[in-house]
């Protein structure tokens, strides 16, 4: 269990170096994750809505999945969808229906809760 420490009015968390190193490696991996690019801005200054929406969703799902250390296959299995479906969503190739997104988000939320405890 990490300890806390207050210096000059700021709170710090003290944890074993091995845990810090693990978290630093995880953060570096998350930063390096390849996510779909946002589409080019249109002449009127807006993004194409559907394409941008797909990319934004994909980017959020990928980063959350990596943050909890799950593979596409594991998230798909837990969400009750095909891995290929999740792959297409994460590549921003398809518009996922709301029930599919809700199932994926539920898996990630549960994993985040379990990951942080």
N, C-alpha and C positions, 0 to 999 in steps of 0.2 A: 504494500500500500504506500503510495507516494506521500511524502510529508510536505507541508507548506511552510513558507518562510516569508516574512515581511521585511523589506529593506527600503528605507526612504519612502514609506507609504505605499509601496508597490508589492503585490503578492507574487510569489514565485513558487513553483512546484519543484520539489527535490525528488529525483527518482534514480534508480540504479543506472549506471552508464550503459549497460547492455540494453535496457529498455529504451533509453534515449537513442541509442544507435539503431535499434529496430524501428522506432518511429521515424527517425531521420531517413532511413532507407525507404520506408513506405511513402513518405512525403515526396521523395525524389522520384519514385516510380509514378506517383499520381501526377506530378508535374510533367513527366515525359509521356503520359498516355496520349496516344493519337486520337483526336476527336474530329468529327466531320467539321469542315470549315463552314462559316456562315456564307450565304450566297452574296454575290456582289450587289451593291446598292443600285437601285433603279435610278433613272434620270430624274425622277421626281423626289429622290431622297429617301424613299421607302425601300424596305426589303420585300421580295415576293413572299407573301404571308405563309403559304403552305410549306414552301421549302425552308424558310427560316424557322418556322415552328417545329418542323421535323428535326432540324439541326440542333436547335436549343434543347429540345427534349433529349435527343441522343447524347449530347454533351453532358447533361445533368445525370442521366442514368449511368453513363460510363464512369464518371468521376465518383458517384456514390457507390457503384459496384466495386470499383478498385479500392475505395477507402475502407470497405469492410472486408476486402480480400477474397471476394467470390468470383468464380469463373462464370462465363456466359452459361455454360452447361448447368452449373449448380443453380443459378438464379432461375433459369428456364424450368428446371425440374421442380423447384420449390413453388414456382408460380403456376405450374401446370400448363406450360406452353412449350412449343417446339424450340429447340436451340436456334434453328434457322430463322424463326420468327424474331427472336430477340436480336439476332445478328443483323437482320434487315432493319429493325428499329434503330439499333445503335449505329448503323451506317447511314441513317436518315434516308433510306430508300422507300419506306412505306409510312403511311399515316396509321398509327396504331389506334384501335378503338379504345374508348375510355375504360372499359372493363379490363382489358389487357394491361393498360398502363397502371390501373389501380392494383392489379394483382402483383405486378413487378414492384411497384412502390411499397406495397405491404411487405413483401419479402425483404426489401432493402431496409425498411424501417425496423423490422424485427431483428435483422442482422446487426443494425447499428446499435440497438439496445443491448443485444447480447455481446457485441464487440466492445462496448464501453464499460461493461461491468466486470 
